């Protein structure tokens, strides 16, 4: 058994907007390095430097309260404070620059006892296992590995895939007693996941390749976050060699 992996999680927070990170989520990330991204989204006509001059002192004070909360639970914390016209683009850039394994899409979390982890394919499965182990190997939480098979012929593949991920999680320090595996046949995998997530407190899922459908209707992780009641941890896919993440917005 290897030591529980060290993970880096980007936690975006709408600073000066009253957003809070649930205490249960803070505790779940107690072994992670947390990169707190305090952001203030500004109108196109407002210069970032102008907003920074006006709001930085108050924003830094609010960000420090969050730092104290995470550090009191044992997290290592780094901070970024941005005034931006495009938070989605900024989040991608900071996640790349800070070498984060996952990004938190925060929702209320009164309790965190059960985590559901959809596994679609082997691509990114190792990265997902790393994040799952990083937050659950030291916690008394139940982890359900979930695969939505397109038809009965895909069930065996799903069972084999979840078995491989389960074995990897045990190697990474997760107790086998914590793990459940569910394979279901569904014509609409997203809806099947949303229904299954109703009985869980947190979703940990892999980031998908950008698609035209995603641009039109929202990325799968965003849609899951919107339609479930708990937080979603999105595990980032490996960067392609030609992706540098060097956009320049503030």
FIKEKOL-43308 format. One line per 5 residues: number of its first residue (from 1); for each residue x negated, y negated, z negated of N, C-alpha, C, CB. Coordinates in Angstrom, 3 decimals. Glycine has a CB too. Layout:
REM residues N
NUM = X Y Z X Y Z X Y Z X Y Z; ...
REM end
This chain:
REM residues 250
1 = -0.839 1.202 0.000 0.000 0.000 0.000 -0.873 -1.251 0.000 0.949 -0.006 -1.224; -0.605 -2.145 0.911 -1.369 -3.385 0.985 -0.749 -4.443 0.080 -1.437 -3.893 2.435; -1.544 -5.453 -0.240 -1.038 -6.588 -0.993 0.039 -7.298 -0.181 -2.183 -7.562 -1.356; 1.061 -7.811 -0.876 2.134 -8.544 -0.203 1.539 -9.650 0.660 3.131 -9.135 -1.233; 1.974 -9.775 1.923 1.349 -10.746 2.830 1.604 -12.185 2.416 1.850 -10.536 4.239
6 = 0.630 -13.029 2.708 0.794 -14.463 2.482 1.501 -15.059 3.690 -0.584 -15.165 2.234; 2.540 -15.817 3.429 3.300 -16.416 4.521 3.394 -17.922 4.329 4.706 -15.796 4.609; 3.608 -18.601 5.449 3.775 -20.053 5.460 5.156 -20.364 6.035 2.639 -20.757 6.294; 5.947 -21.114 5.270 7.330 -21.395 5.660 7.538 -22.902 5.744 8.331 -20.759 4.656; 8.020 -23.344 6.892 8.369 -24.755 7.064 9.779 -24.978 6.526 8.270 -25.186 8.567
11 = 9.910 -25.968 5.636 11.201 -26.290 5.033 11.560 -27.730 5.390 11.169 -26.088 3.480; 12.339 -27.941 6.447 12.753 -29.296 6.806 13.823 -29.801 5.832 13.284 -29.335 8.259; 13.679 -31.059 5.420 14.639 -31.662 4.495 14.987 -33.054 5.003 14.066 -31.723 3.039; 16.286 -33.306 5.144 16.748 -34.640 5.568 16.576 -35.594 4.392 18.253 -34.608 6.054; 15.429 -36.231 4.364 15.080 -37.093 3.241 15.963 -38.341 3.248 13.584 -37.485 3.297
16 = 16.295 -38.831 2.053 17.153 -40.009 1.865 18.594 -39.767 2.308 16.584 -41.189 2.629; 18.944 -38.503 2.538 20.312 -38.159 2.941 21.004 -37.292 1.895 20.301 -37.437 4.287; 20.334 -37.069 0.785 20.947 -36.281 -0.284 20.863 -34.782 -0.100 22.358 -36.657 -0.417; 20.102 -34.301 0.890 19.987 -32.857 1.082 19.154 -32.242 -0.033 19.365 -32.537 2.452; 19.595 -31.107 -0.530 18.857 -30.380 -1.546 18.557 -28.979 -1.051 19.641 -30.334 -2.867
21 = 17.507 -28.379 -1.605 17.184 -26.987 -1.324 17.676 -26.170 -2.517 15.633 -26.782 -1.072; 18.532 -25.168 -2.282 19.088 -24.404 -3.399 18.004 -23.806 -4.293 19.980 -23.299 -2.875; 18.248 -23.830 -5.609 17.272 -23.291 -6.557 16.941 -21.835 -6.252 17.798 -23.415 -7.984; 17.945 -21.073 -5.810 17.696 -19.663 -5.506 16.736 -19.512 -4.332 19.012 -18.943 -5.201; 16.849 -20.422 -3.363 15.948 -20.379 -2.216 14.540 -20.788 -2.625 16.461 -21.289 -1.092
26 = 14.443 -21.741 -3.513 13.135 -22.155 -4.034 12.442 -20.960 -4.695 13.289 -23.329 -5.048; 13.197 -20.197 -5.480 12.614 -19.037 -6.153 12.246 -17.934 -5.164 13.584 -18.494 -7.196; 13.057 -17.773 -4.114 12.754 -16.750 -3.119 11.419 -17.024 -2.435 13.872 -16.674 -2.077; 11.078 -18.290 -2.290 9.832 -18.680 -1.612 8.681 -18.897 -2.586 10.052 -19.945 -0.805; 8.787 -18.332 -3.785 7.805 -18.620 -4.835 6.403 -18.102 -4.529 8.271 -18.031 -6.127
31 = 6.286 -17.106 -3.635 4.953 -16.595 -3.275 4.464 -17.142 -1.939 4.973 -15.074 -3.222; 5.239 -18.004 -1.332 4.883 -18.535 -0.011 4.139 -19.860 -0.140 6.142 -18.719 0.854; 3.424 -20.204 0.920 2.982 -21.586 1.080 4.107 -22.315 1.782 1.627 -21.691 1.885; 4.666 -23.312 1.122 5.807 -24.055 1.644 5.315 -25.373 2.244 6.862 -24.314 0.527; 5.627 -25.575 3.512 5.317 -26.848 4.168 6.609 -27.655 4.183 4.738 -26.639 5.637
36 = 6.700 -28.612 3.266 7.900 -29.441 3.158 7.849 -30.544 4.205 8.033 -30.044 1.736; 8.812 -30.515 5.106 8.906 -31.532 6.151 10.047 -32.484 5.792 9.135 -30.880 7.562; 9.694 -33.586 5.163 10.691 -34.610 4.900 10.865 -35.452 6.153 10.286 -35.490 3.688; 12.100 -35.514 6.649 12.310 -36.254 7.893 13.453 -37.250 7.745 12.598 -35.288 9.051; 13.303 -38.332 8.475 14.354 -39.350 8.547 14.559 -39.646 10.020 13.978 -40.662 7.733
41 = 15.731 -39.266 10.529 16.002 -39.433 11.960 16.469 -40.860 12.208 17.069 -38.407 12.458; 15.829 -41.522 13.156 16.073 -42.933 13.392 16.644 -43.158 14.790 14.785 -43.733 13.207; 17.387 -44.256 14.979 17.932 -44.559 16.312 16.821 -44.810 17.321 18.860 -45.779 16.247; 17.138 -44.605 18.589 16.147 -44.778 19.649 15.542 -46.180 19.646 16.777 -44.495 21.003; 16.346 -47.184 19.283 15.859 -48.564 19.351 14.981 -48.938 18.160 17.029 -49.518 19.433
46 = 14.865 -48.046 17.159 14.057 -48.332 15.981 12.675 -47.713 16.130 14.744 -47.811 14.709; 11.645 -48.509 15.887 10.278 -48.000 15.966 9.954 -47.193 14.712 9.267 -49.162 16.144; 9.283 -46.036 14.857 8.927 -45.235 13.683 8.132 -46.019 12.644 8.133 -44.027 14.112; 7.208 -46.853 13.074 6.413 -47.639 12.130 7.282 -48.601 11.329 5.331 -48.415 12.871; 8.306 -49.139 11.974 9.225 -50.038 11.280 10.002 -49.279 10.199 10.200 -50.697 12.283
51 = 10.486 -48.091 10.531 11.219 -47.289 9.558 10.312 -46.846 8.417 11.843 -46.071 10.234; 9.082 -46.486 8.747 8.136 -46.066 7.716 7.863 -47.197 6.732 6.825 -45.594 8.354; 7.658 -48.389 7.247 7.395 -49.535 6.382 8.563 -49.787 5.432 7.122 -50.783 7.223; 9.778 -49.580 5.921 10.970 -49.870 5.125 11.295 -48.773 4.119 12.151 -50.080 6.035; 11.077 -47.495 4.498 11.600 -46.400 3.682 10.542 -45.475 3.077 12.523 -45.591 4.503
56 = 9.265 -45.638 3.426 8.278 -44.634 3.035 8.166 -44.448 1.526 6.938 -45.007 3.588; 8.108 -45.526 0.756 7.905 -45.396 -0.690 9.027 -44.578 -1.339 7.824 -46.786 -1.343; 10.267 -44.887 -0.988 11.399 -44.159 -1.555 11.409 -42.709 -1.075 12.718 -44.849 -1.183; 11.075 -42.504 0.190 11.066 -41.154 0.742 9.988 -40.291 0.078 10.843 -41.203 2.257; 8.822 -40.868 -0.148 7.746 -40.124 -0.795 8.138 -39.725 -2.217 6.457 -40.957 -0.814
61 = 8.831 -40.618 -2.906 9.287 -40.314 -4.263 10.258 -39.135 -4.254 9.954 -41.550 -4.899; 11.180 -39.132 -3.312 12.151 -38.043 -3.203 11.461 -36.744 -2.802 13.248 -38.397 -2.185; 10.486 -36.835 -1.912 9.756 -35.650 -1.474 8.983 -35.037 -2.641 8.796 -36.003 -0.322; 8.445 -35.894 -3.516 7.681 -35.397 -4.657 8.551 -34.587 -5.608 7.038 -36.554 -5.405; 9.807 -34.966 -5.751 10.724 -34.184 -6.590 10.855 -32.757 -6.060 12.112 -34.858 -6.649
66 = 10.910 -32.617 -4.744 10.993 -31.290 -4.141 9.684 -30.520 -4.320 11.339 -31.405 -2.651; 8.565 -31.218 -4.184 7.264 -30.586 -4.414 7.210 -30.010 -5.826 6.110 -31.601 -4.198; 7.650 -30.801 -6.798 7.622 -30.351 -8.194 8.481 -29.104 -8.389 8.103 -31.471 -9.128; 9.645 -29.065 -7.728 10.543 -27.917 -7.868 9.894 -26.646 -7.331 11.867 -28.181 -7.139; 9.273 -26.737 -6.150 8.632 -25.554 -5.570 7.408 -25.143 -6.378 8.233 -25.820 -4.114
71 = 6.600 -26.100 -6.776 5.387 -25.758 -7.522 5.716 -25.149 -8.877 4.515 -26.993 -7.709; 6.807 -25.565 -9.497 7.191 -25.012 -10.797 7.557 -23.535 -10.695 8.361 -25.796 -11.377; 7.917 -23.097 -9.480 8.242 -21.678 -9.263 7.051 -20.880 -8.745 9.399 -21.551 -8.285; 5.929 -21.539 -8.517 4.720 -20.837 -8.109 4.291 -21.024 -6.674 4.897 -19.428 -8.345; 5.067 -21.759 -5.877 4.703 -21.964 -4.475 3.507 -22.897 -4.352 5.890 -22.526 -3.691
76 = 2.716 -22.667 -3.313 1.740 -23.655 -2.868 2.464 -24.562 -1.887 0.464 -22.981 -2.213; 2.307 -25.885 -2.041 3.114 -26.817 -1.254 2.239 -27.784 -0.472 4.063 -27.593 -2.159; 2.571 -27.952 0.793 2.016 -29.011 1.625 3.176 -29.892 2.066 1.228 -28.430 2.860; 2.908 -31.146 2.355 4.004 -32.043 2.739 3.700 -32.768 4.036 4.276 -33.058 1.633; 4.755 -33.065 4.756 4.724 -33.939 5.920 5.930 -34.871 5.791 4.752 -33.117 7.281
81 = 5.746 -36.132 6.109 6.851 -37.088 6.117 6.885 -37.740 7.486 6.699 -38.161 4.981; 8.020 -37.629 8.181 8.119 -38.156 9.536 9.369 -39.003 9.689 8.121 -37.019 10.559; 9.239 -40.012 10.533 10.365 -40.835 10.969 10.452 -40.615 12.470 10.183 -42.385 10.590; 11.504 -39.974 12.907 11.507 -39.425 14.258 12.816 -39.694 14.980 11.243 -37.939 14.216; 12.728 -39.721 16.306 13.914 -39.848 17.143 14.490 -38.470 17.503 13.577 -40.632 18.419
86 = 13.706 -37.415 17.313 14.115 -36.077 17.753 13.617 -35.050 16.747 13.569 -35.759 19.179; 14.476 -34.690 15.781 14.020 -33.795 14.719 13.750 -32.393 15.228 15.041 -33.744 13.608; 14.485 -31.929 16.239 14.249 -30.589 16.759 12.842 -30.473 17.343 15.296 -30.236 17.821; 12.477 -31.444 18.148 11.140 -31.439 18.752 10.061 -31.603 17.683 11.019 -32.559 19.804; 10.321 -32.453 16.716 9.354 -32.673 15.644 9.161 -31.412 14.808 9.803 -33.830 14.751
91 = 10.249 -30.717 14.509 10.148 -29.476 13.733 9.287 -28.454 14.453 11.540 -28.892 13.464; 9.488 -28.292 15.759 8.676 -27.354 16.538 7.201 -27.738 16.482 9.155 -27.311 17.999; 6.945 -29.036 16.613 5.553 -29.495 16.622 4.879 -29.249 15.279 5.485 -30.981 16.973; 5.552 -29.606 14.196 4.955 -29.450 12.871 4.783 -27.971 12.531 5.822 -30.148 11.803; 5.752 -27.142 12.902 5.635 -25.708 12.640 4.402 -25.125 13.326 6.898 -24.974 13.110
96 = 4.116 -25.611 14.532 2.937 -25.151 15.263 1.657 -25.691 14.628 3.018 -25.579 16.736; 1.634 -26.986 14.360 0.438 -27.595 13.773 0.094 -26.990 12.415 0.633 -29.096 13.630; 1.128 -26.676 11.621 0.909 -26.154 10.272 0.810 -24.631 10.245 2.027 -26.606 9.356; 0.862 -24.004 11.430 0.703 -22.556 11.553 1.709 -21.799 10.681 -0.721 -22.151 11.174; 2.963 -22.202 10.765 4.004 -21.599 9.933 4.510 -20.290 10.540 5.170 -22.577 9.750
101 = 4.812 -19.341 9.666 5.361 -18.061 10.103 6.859 -18.142 10.329 5.052 -16.981 9.087; 7.536 -19.029 9.589 8.994 -19.096 9.666 9.455 -20.505 9.352 9.648 -18.086 8.701; 10.692 -20.794 9.768 11.318 -22.096 9.514 12.644 -21.842 8.809 11.529 -22.911 10.851; 12.905 -22.585 7.753 14.150 -22.431 7.007 15.246 -23.313 7.589 13.934 -22.766 5.531; 16.388 -22.703 7.889 17.612 -23.433 8.183 18.441 -23.338 6.913 18.383 -22.850 9.456
106 = 18.496 -24.426 6.166 19.039 -24.368 4.816 20.556 -24.440 4.799 18.470 -25.486 3.984; 21.153 -23.588 3.977 22.572 -23.589 3.650 22.673 -23.346 2.149 23.370 -22.499 4.477; 23.836 -23.547 1.545 23.985 -23.236 0.113 23.646 -21.782 -0.179 25.413 -23.537 -0.355; 23.110 -21.544 -1.386 22.746 -20.177 -1.780 22.943 -20.028 -3.285 21.269 -19.844 -1.379; 24.190 -19.822 -3.730 24.442 -19.692 -5.169 23.742 -18.492 -5.783 25.922 -19.590 -5.424
111 = 23.612 -17.411 -5.015 22.850 -16.236 -5.445 22.091 -15.699 -4.237 23.789 -15.133 -6.060; 20.975 -15.041 -4.516 20.253 -14.337 -3.452 19.929 -12.944 -3.960 18.946 -15.106 -3.026; 20.827 -12.025 -3.673 20.657 -10.629 -4.059 20.508 -9.714 -2.851 21.831 -10.178 -4.901; 21.032 -10.172 -1.698 21.055 -9.309 -0.514 20.593 -10.090 0.711 22.472 -8.732 -0.282; 19.638 -9.511 1.420 19.075 -10.110 2.632 19.386 -9.201 3.803 17.535 -10.339 2.497
116 = 19.837 -9.770 4.907 20.054 -8.986 6.127 19.037 -9.405 7.179 21.506 -9.170 6.662; 18.479 -8.415 7.856 17.391 -8.655 8.806 17.742 -8.000 10.137 16.033 -8.107 8.259; 18.287 -8.750 11.099 18.564 -8.169 12.407 17.272 -7.911 13.180 19.484 -9.087 13.210; 17.146 -6.716 13.704 15.979 -6.341 14.523 16.507 -5.943 15.888 15.139 -5.162 13.863; 16.189 -6.731 16.889 16.716 -6.488 18.228 15.801 -5.583 19.046 16.920 -7.804 18.953
121 = 14.482 -5.816 18.920 13.509 -5.059 19.705 12.170 -5.116 19.006 13.397 -5.607 21.153; 11.195 -4.399 19.549 9.893 -4.319 18.886 9.129 -5.640 18.947 9.059 -3.219 19.514; 9.391 -6.436 19.983 8.726 -7.729 20.087 9.072 -8.557 18.854 9.141 -8.473 21.395; 8.085 -9.045 18.169 8.239 -9.882 16.979 8.612 -9.091 15.728 9.284 -10.933 17.233; 8.797 -7.761 15.841 9.184 -6.971 14.665 8.103 -7.017 13.587 9.460 -5.513 15.067
126 = 6.837 -7.006 13.986 5.748 -7.055 13.011 5.754 -8.384 12.256 4.393 -6.845 13.708; 5.996 -9.496 12.993 6.048 -10.814 12.351 7.237 -10.908 11.402 6.127 -11.927 13.410; 8.363 -10.336 11.808 9.547 -10.344 10.945 9.274 -9.554 9.671 10.770 -9.761 11.687; 8.649 -8.388 9.805 8.332 -7.572 8.630 7.416 -8.325 7.675 7.676 -6.250 9.055; 6.462 -9.057 8.212 5.556 -9.829 7.366 6.318 -10.838 6.518 4.514 -10.547 8.219
131 = 7.257 -11.559 7.135 8.024 -12.562 6.398 8.953 -11.907 5.381 8.832 -13.430 7.364; 9.621 -10.829 5.789 10.517 -10.130 4.865 9.744 -9.654 3.631 11.197 -8.929 5.571; 8.583 -9.056 3.858 7.776 -8.582 2.734 7.286 -9.750 1.885 6.582 -7.759 3.240; 6.953 -10.852 2.539 6.439 -12.014 1.814 7.436 -12.620 0.849 6.005 -13.055 2.780; 8.740 -12.451 1.122 9.741 -13.034 0.223 10.445 -11.997 -0.645 10.768 -13.789 1.026
136 = 10.320 -10.707 -0.318 11.129 -9.715 -1.038 10.343 -8.692 -1.837 11.980 -8.998 -0.078; 9.042 -8.535 -1.574 8.296 -7.477 -2.256 8.186 -7.720 -3.755 6.912 -7.352 -1.660; 8.326 -8.973 -4.197 8.221 -9.305 -5.619 9.569 -9.672 -6.227 7.246 -10.449 -5.815; 10.654 -9.468 -5.461 11.985 -9.862 -5.908 12.899 -8.642 -5.997 12.586 -10.914 -4.958; 13.849 -8.709 -6.906 14.845 -7.631 -7.024 15.990 -7.905 -6.063 15.376 -7.506 -8.490
141 = 15.694 -7.786 -4.767 16.700 -8.042 -3.742 16.864 -6.799 -2.870 16.311 -9.274 -2.878; 18.055 -6.674 -2.316 18.355 -5.590 -1.395 18.154 -6.094 0.030 19.806 -5.058 -1.604; 17.466 -5.314 0.851 17.164 -5.705 2.225 17.837 -4.735 3.183 15.634 -5.743 2.471; 18.717 -5.263 4.033 19.394 -4.443 5.033 18.811 -4.732 6.406 20.919 -4.702 5.023; 18.196 -3.737 7.014 17.721 -3.845 8.393 18.891 -3.510 9.302 16.493 -2.895 8.664
146 = 19.142 -4.373 10.295 20.380 -4.288 11.084 20.053 -4.291 12.573 21.335 -5.464 10.741; 20.662 -3.361 13.296 20.499 -3.333 14.752 21.870 -3.156 15.395 19.527 -2.188 15.191; 22.214 -4.033 16.320 23.461 -3.934 17.079 23.151 -3.265 18.414 24.118 -5.347 17.293; 23.553 -2.002 18.546 23.322 -1.247 19.788 24.363 -1.634 20.825 23.363 0.285 19.527; 23.932 -1.736 22.072 24.854 -2.124 23.150 25.833 -1.009 23.495 24.070 -2.517 24.397
151 = 25.424 0.247 23.272 26.302 1.392 23.514 25.769 2.583 22.723 26.392 1.729 25.045; 26.468 3.691 22.791 26.072 4.872 22.012 24.677 5.372 22.404 27.097 5.997 22.203; 24.322 5.181 23.673 23.011 5.652 24.130 21.871 4.887 23.478 22.908 5.531 25.640; 22.163 3.688 22.970 21.135 2.840 22.359 20.990 3.105 20.856 21.467 1.366 22.594; 21.880 3.920 20.295 21.871 4.127 18.843 20.569 4.781 18.379 23.066 4.990 18.422
156 = 20.116 5.793 19.102 18.895 6.486 18.695 17.698 5.545 18.696 18.625 7.674 19.616; 17.630 4.685 19.736 16.544 3.702 19.784 16.618 2.785 18.563 16.611 2.868 21.094; 17.833 2.332 18.221 17.990 1.448 17.077 17.563 2.103 15.782 19.414 0.995 16.967; 17.931 3.367 15.605 17.555 4.082 14.390 16.034 4.241 14.295 18.236 5.458 14.350; 15.410 4.541 15.433 13.952 4.687 15.449 13.273 3.348 15.155 13.479 5.238 16.812
161 = 13.792 2.283 15.751 13.223 0.953 15.551 13.300 0.542 14.081 13.950 -0.078 16.430; 14.456 0.720 13.476 14.610 0.342 12.065 13.760 1.223 11.152 16.082 0.432 11.649; 13.593 2.492 11.539 12.716 3.372 10.768 11.281 2.883 10.776 12.779 4.785 11.310; 10.812 2.420 11.930 9.449 1.901 12.038 9.268 0.643 11.194 9.107 1.605 13.499; 10.249 -0.258 11.252 10.158 -1.492 10.472 10.226 -1.182 8.980 11.284 -2.471 10.868
166 = 11.084 -0.231 8.610 11.183 0.171 7.208 9.844 0.693 6.697 12.270 1.239 7.031; 9.199 1.544 7.478 7.895 2.089 7.076 6.865 0.971 6.926 7.400 3.130 8.106; 6.884 0.005 7.835 5.941 -1.112 7.758 6.189 -1.943 6.500 6.054 -2.000 9.013; 7.440 -2.142 6.142 7.761 -2.918 4.943 7.256 -2.211 3.679 9.282 -3.151 4.849; 7.369 -0.890 3.646 6.867 -0.145 2.489 5.353 -0.309 2.379 7.242 1.356 2.598
171 = 4.668 -0.253 3.512 3.217 -0.461 3.519 2.877 -1.856 2.994 2.646 -0.270 4.946; 3.738 -2.830 3.293 3.497 -4.217 2.881 3.954 -4.512 1.450 4.199 -5.154 3.830; 4.441 -3.498 0.751 4.735 -3.689 -0.665 6.194 -3.706 -1.053 4.143 -4.926 -1.100; 7.092 -3.539 -0.096 8.520 -3.503 -0.408 8.886 -2.085 -0.845 9.382 -3.953 0.823; 9.629 -1.963 -1.938 10.050 -0.655 -2.402 11.063 -0.048 -1.435 10.642 -0.752 -3.812
176 = 10.921 1.244 -1.165 11.872 1.895 -0.266 13.282 1.865 -0.856 11.441 3.346 0.011; 13.375 1.797 -2.179 14.686 1.721 -2.821 15.413 0.416 -2.491 14.535 1.859 -4.328; 14.666 -0.614 -2.077 15.278 -1.903 -1.727 15.891 -1.891 -0.333 14.245 -3.015 -1.817; 15.549 -0.878 0.475 15.829 -0.940 1.906 17.053 -0.121 2.304 14.630 -0.463 2.681; 17.883 -0.733 3.141 18.993 -0.045 3.804 18.830 -0.233 5.311 20.389 -0.591 3.311
181 = 19.392 0.705 6.083 19.352 0.587 7.539 20.756 0.769 8.096 18.377 1.626 8.157; 21.152 -0.161 8.963 22.482 -0.110 9.557 22.349 -0.269 11.074 23.411 -1.216 8.956; 22.855 0.695 11.822 22.940 0.598 13.289 24.412 0.654 13.650 22.124 1.752 14.013; 24.878 -0.342 14.391 26.270 -0.379 14.797 26.349 -0.597 16.302 27.037 -1.484 14.039; 27.405 -0.129 16.919 27.626 -0.345 18.355 28.537 -1.555 18.503 28.252 0.930 19.049
186 = 28.075 -2.526 19.293 28.843 -3.767 19.417 28.663 -4.367 20.801 28.420 -4.780 18.339; 29.768 -4.778 21.411 29.693 -5.467 22.695 29.176 -6.892 22.524 31.063 -5.482 23.373; 29.407 -7.468 21.348 28.943 -8.819 21.047 28.015 -8.751 19.837 30.147 -9.787 20.781; 26.693 -8.577 20.066 25.749 -8.417 18.948 25.748 -9.603 17.990 24.351 -8.212 19.484; 25.892 -10.830 18.508 25.889 -11.998 17.641 27.065 -11.958 16.673 25.930 -13.279 18.474
191 = 28.253 -11.641 17.186 29.424 -11.586 16.323 29.298 -10.458 15.309 30.692 -11.410 17.155; 28.712 -9.333 15.732 28.506 -8.220 14.805 27.588 -8.639 13.659 27.916 -7.001 15.545; 26.548 -9.403 13.978 25.634 -9.888 12.949 26.351 -10.851 12.000 24.418 -10.578 13.594; 27.132 -11.756 12.548 27.823 -12.739 11.718 28.781 -12.046 10.745 28.591 -13.743 12.600; 29.470 -11.021 11.241 30.373 -10.264 10.370 29.576 -9.544 9.278 31.201 -9.245 11.195
196 = 28.478 -8.898 9.655 27.649 -8.186 8.673 27.038 -9.148 7.657 26.538 -7.403 9.382; 26.684 -10.357 8.113 26.049 -11.336 7.230 26.994 -11.852 6.161 25.522 -12.495 8.038; 28.296 -11.676 6.356 29.256 -12.151 5.357 29.036 -11.492 4.002 30.678 -11.890 5.830; 28.465 -10.301 3.997 28.217 -9.581 2.747 26.775 -9.714 2.271 28.558 -8.118 2.918; 26.064 -10.696 2.809 24.670 -10.922 2.438 24.453 -12.398 2.133 23.717 -10.453 3.562
201 = 23.349 -12.688 1.475 23.099 -14.055 1.004 22.130 -14.835 1.888 22.564 -14.016 -0.399; 21.232 -14.129 2.574 20.218 -14.757 3.426 20.054 -13.913 4.686 18.850 -14.908 2.668; 19.845 -14.588 5.809 19.512 -13.901 7.059 18.055 -14.221 7.395 20.478 -14.336 8.233; 17.275 -13.190 7.704 15.913 -13.385 8.220 15.904 -12.800 9.624 14.808 -12.700 7.288; 15.666 -13.644 10.622 15.769 -13.192 12.007 14.660 -13.796 12.859 17.139 -13.557 12.590
206 = 14.351 -13.130 13.939 13.315 -13.592 14.835 13.797 -14.709 15.750 12.803 -12.447 15.654; 12.888 -15.581 16.083 13.151 -16.645 17.063 13.215 -16.021 18.450 12.049 -17.763 17.004; 14.159 -16.487 19.260 14.299 -15.952 20.603 13.653 -16.867 21.631 15.764 -15.743 20.937; 13.360 -16.295 22.787 12.859 -17.102 23.893 13.924 -18.123 24.300 12.466 -16.202 25.101; 13.525 -19.359 24.635 14.512 -20.355 25.069 15.223 -19.892 26.336 13.836 -21.719 25.310
211 = 16.526 -20.132 26.401 17.316 -19.762 27.570 18.223 -20.921 27.948 18.145 -18.482 27.300; 18.748 -20.885 29.157 19.728 -21.887 29.578 20.958 -21.828 28.674 20.134 -21.671 31.058; 21.408 -20.614 28.349 22.559 -20.467 27.463 22.275 -21.112 26.106 22.918 -18.979 27.285; 21.042 -20.923 25.620 20.679 -21.509 24.333 20.734 -23.021 24.365 19.299 -21.058 23.923; 20.290 -23.605 25.476 20.330 -25.063 25.593 21.769 -25.574 25.644 19.566 -25.518 26.842
216 = 22.651 -24.788 26.262 24.044 -25.213 26.403 24.852 -24.990 25.128 24.695 -24.474 27.552; 24.648 -23.833 24.485 25.515 -23.438 23.373 24.796 -23.398 22.028 26.113 -22.089 23.654; 23.493 -23.674 22.024 22.742 -23.622 20.775 21.989 -22.303 20.650 23.680 -23.813 19.579; 20.811 -22.355 20.044 20.030 -21.145 19.853 20.773 -20.192 18.916 18.631 -21.483 19.293; 20.487 -18.898 19.060 21.180 -17.886 18.262 21.034 -18.156 16.778 20.653 -16.498 18.590
221 = 19.829 -18.509 16.325 19.608 -18.767 14.899 20.441 -19.945 14.412 18.127 -19.031 14.630; 20.568 -20.988 15.234 21.397 -22.133 14.848 22.859 -21.725 14.744 21.238 -23.282 15.858; 23.305 -20.893 15.662 24.702 -20.461 15.641 24.973 -19.564 14.437 25.056 -19.723 16.943; 24.001 -18.732 14.075 24.151 -17.907 12.879 24.225 -18.798 11.638 22.979 -16.898 12.758; 23.352 -19.804 11.568 23.355 -20.715 10.413 24.670 -21.466 10.301 22.200 -21.711 10.513
226 = 25.243 -21.824 11.439 26.507 -22.567 11.432 27.690 -21.697 11.015 26.769 -23.157 12.806; 27.613 -20.397 11.310 28.772 -19.534 11.099 28.655 -18.608 9.892 29.001 -18.714 12.316; 27.552 -18.706 9.164 27.408 -17.942 7.930 27.293 -18.915 6.768 26.172 -16.997 7.990; 27.407 -18.387 5.562 27.427 -19.279 4.397 26.060 -19.424 3.737 28.422 -18.773 3.379; 25.082 -18.650 4.181 23.783 -18.661 3.520 22.673 -19.219 4.379 23.424 -17.287 3.095
231 = 21.494 -19.382 3.778 20.326 -19.852 4.526 19.866 -18.843 5.567 19.186 -20.156 3.576; 19.175 -19.337 6.583 18.597 -18.490 7.625 17.111 -18.804 7.719 19.309 -18.709 9.006; 16.285 -17.783 7.607 14.846 -17.929 7.834 14.552 -17.435 9.243 14.002 -17.135 6.763; 14.054 -18.333 10.084 13.782 -17.995 11.477 12.287 -17.714 11.626 14.238 -19.144 12.437; 11.955 -16.482 11.968 10.559 -16.076 12.139 10.102 -16.488 13.529 10.384 -14.538 11.929
236 = 9.039 -17.255 13.580 8.579 -17.805 14.846 7.909 -16.728 15.695 7.613 -18.966 14.603; 8.175 -16.770 16.991 7.526 -15.852 17.921 6.114 -16.365 18.219 8.359 -15.705 19.238; 5.200 -15.479 18.586 3.836 -15.917 18.907 3.851 -16.927 20.044 2.952 -14.713 19.282; 2.985 -17.939 19.940 2.885 -18.941 20.997 2.270 -18.347 22.250 2.064 -20.139 20.527; 2.785 -18.744 23.393 2.159 -18.364 24.650 0.850 -19.144 24.797 3.115 -18.633 25.859
241 = -0.125 -18.584 25.522 -1.431 -19.231 25.621 -1.381 -20.662 26.139 -2.312 -18.428 26.504; -0.395 -20.992 26.987 -0.356 -22.326 27.569 0.476 -23.300 26.749 0.184 -22.256 28.969; 0.972 -22.852 25.550 1.758 -23.727 24.705 0.860 -24.289 23.610 2.972 -22.976 24.102; 0.628 -25.580 23.644 -0.271 -26.189 22.663 0.453 -26.872 21.543 -1.166 -27.167 23.325; 1.755 -27.167 21.708 2.511 -27.828 20.645 2.000 -29.209 20.319 2.486 -26.996 19.411
246 = 1.501 -29.921 21.339 0.844 -31.189 21.046 1.681 -32.387 21.475 -0.504 -31.240 21.724; 3.016 -32.299 21.362 3.844 -33.471 21.663 3.526 -34.580 20.676 5.355 -33.117 21.616; 3.807 -35.798 21.042 3.254 -36.915 20.303 4.278 -37.775 19.559 2.500 -37.764 21.229; 5.510 -37.355 19.436 6.462 -38.220 18.751 6.144 -38.258 17.264 7.909 -37.740 18.984; 6.546 -39.326 16.572 6.268 -39.466 15.148 7.287 -38.710 14.331 6.254 -40.933 14.742
REM end
